Structures are given as C-alpha cells and as structure tokens.
Amino acid sequence: MNWYQWDGQDLIINVRVQPRARRDGFADVIGEAIKVQLRAPPVDDKANASLIALLAESFHVPQRAVVIMSGHHARMKRVRITAPQRLPTIVTAPPN
C-alpha cells in the first residue's frame, strides 16, 4: 500500500505528524505515511487544527473538505481530502 490512495474524487492520505517542529510543511515519505511537520503543540487539538489548515492550503480546498478519519489523538493519522483542486509536488513526484 502507498501512503495515499484515491477514493473516487477524494484523496485519502496516511500522515505521520511531528508536532512542535521548527516549521509547518511536508517532510518526507516514511514507509506508508508522509511526515508532516507542524509548529503547533499536540494539546487542545492545536496540532490537528494546524494539520487541517496546512492540508487545505496545500490541496487548495476549504478546511471543511479535510477530515481526520482516524488517529485524532495519535501521531499516525488517516485523512480524507474531498476533491482536491491542486496536488502538491510531493504527491505528483515519482517515488524514490
């Protein structure tokens, strides 16, 4: 299995979150997940909100189109992005 899969027009991705990072952004693909670095701490849902905002901006969709399907309180998360309008380079780049 890859770190992402298509479900019709929706994109489902496996994310490994690194909270309290120096910057917000995509890091690298690690196994079957993409590592996402977030400056937000993992308290009071701040990291989840930051992840949703980053993914919404990166895939050019409203924040309501990004849903954490599983892993709300874990570093490993499964996220659905409804009808992404743009694909970041990390998605379109060939695997290493």
C-alpha positions in Angstrom: 0.0 0.0 0.0 1.1 3.5 -0.8 0.9 6.5 1.6 -2.1 7.8 -0.4 -5.0 6.4 -2.4 -7.8 7.7 -4.4 -11.4 7.0 -3.5 -13.4 8.4 -6.4 -12.5 12.1 -6.4 -11.4 12.1 -2.8 -7.8 11.6 -1.7 -7.0 9.6 1.4 -3.6 10.0 2.9 -1.7 8.4 5.8 0.1 11.1 7.8 2.8 11.0 10.5 2.6 14.2 12.4 5.6 15.8 14.1 4.3 18.5 16.4 6.4 21.3 17.8 8.6 21.4 14.7 10.6 24.4 13.5 8.3 25.0 10.6 5.0 23.8 9.1 5.3 21.7 5.9 5.8 18.3 4.3 9.0 16.5 5.2 9.4 13.1 3.6 7.6 9.8 2.9 8.4 7.3 5.6 7.1 3.9 4.9 3.4 4.1 4.3 2.9 7.6 5.6 4.0 11.1 4.7 5.7 13.0 7.5 4.2 16.4 8.2 5.9 18.9 10.5 3.8 21.3 12.5 4.8 24.1 14.8 1.7 23.6 16.9 1.9 21.6 20.1 -0.2 18.4 20.5 -2.5 19.9 23.1 -6.1 21.2 22.9 -6.4 19.9 19.3 -4.0 22.6 18.1 -1.9 20.2 16.1 -5.0 18.7 14.4 -6.3 22.2 13.5 -2.8 23.1 12.1 -2.7 19.9 10.1 -6.2 20.6 8.6 -5.2 24.2 7.7 -1.9 23.1 6.1 -3.6 20.4 4.0 -6.4 22.6 3.0 -4.0 25.3 1.8 -1.7 22.7 0.1 -4.5 21.0 -1.8 -6.4 24.2 -2.4 -9.7 23.1 -0.7 -11.7 24.7 2.1 -10.8 23.4 5.6 -14.2 21.6 5.8 -13.0 19.4 2.9 -10.2 18.0 5.1 -11.4 15.3 7.6 -9.2 13.3 10.0 -10.7 9.8 9.7 -8.7 8.1 12.4 -5.8 9.0 14.7 -7.3 12.1 16.3 -5.0 11.7 19.4 -2.1 9.9 17.7 0.8 10.9 15.5 -0.3 8.5 12.8 -3.5 9.8 11.1 -5.6 8.9 8.2 -7.0 11.9 6.4 -9.6 12.4 3.6 -9.4 15.4 1.3 -12.5 15.9 -0.7 -12.0 16.7 -4.3 -8.5 18.3 -4.1 -8.1 21.2 -6.6 -4.3 21.1 -6.6 -1.7 18.4 -5.9 1.5 19.4 -4.1 4.8 18.3 -5.6 5.2 15.5 -3.0 2.1 13.8 -4.4 3.0 14.1 -8.1 6.7 13.4 -7.7 7.8 9.8 -8.5 8.7 7.6 -5.5 12.4 7.4 -4.5 
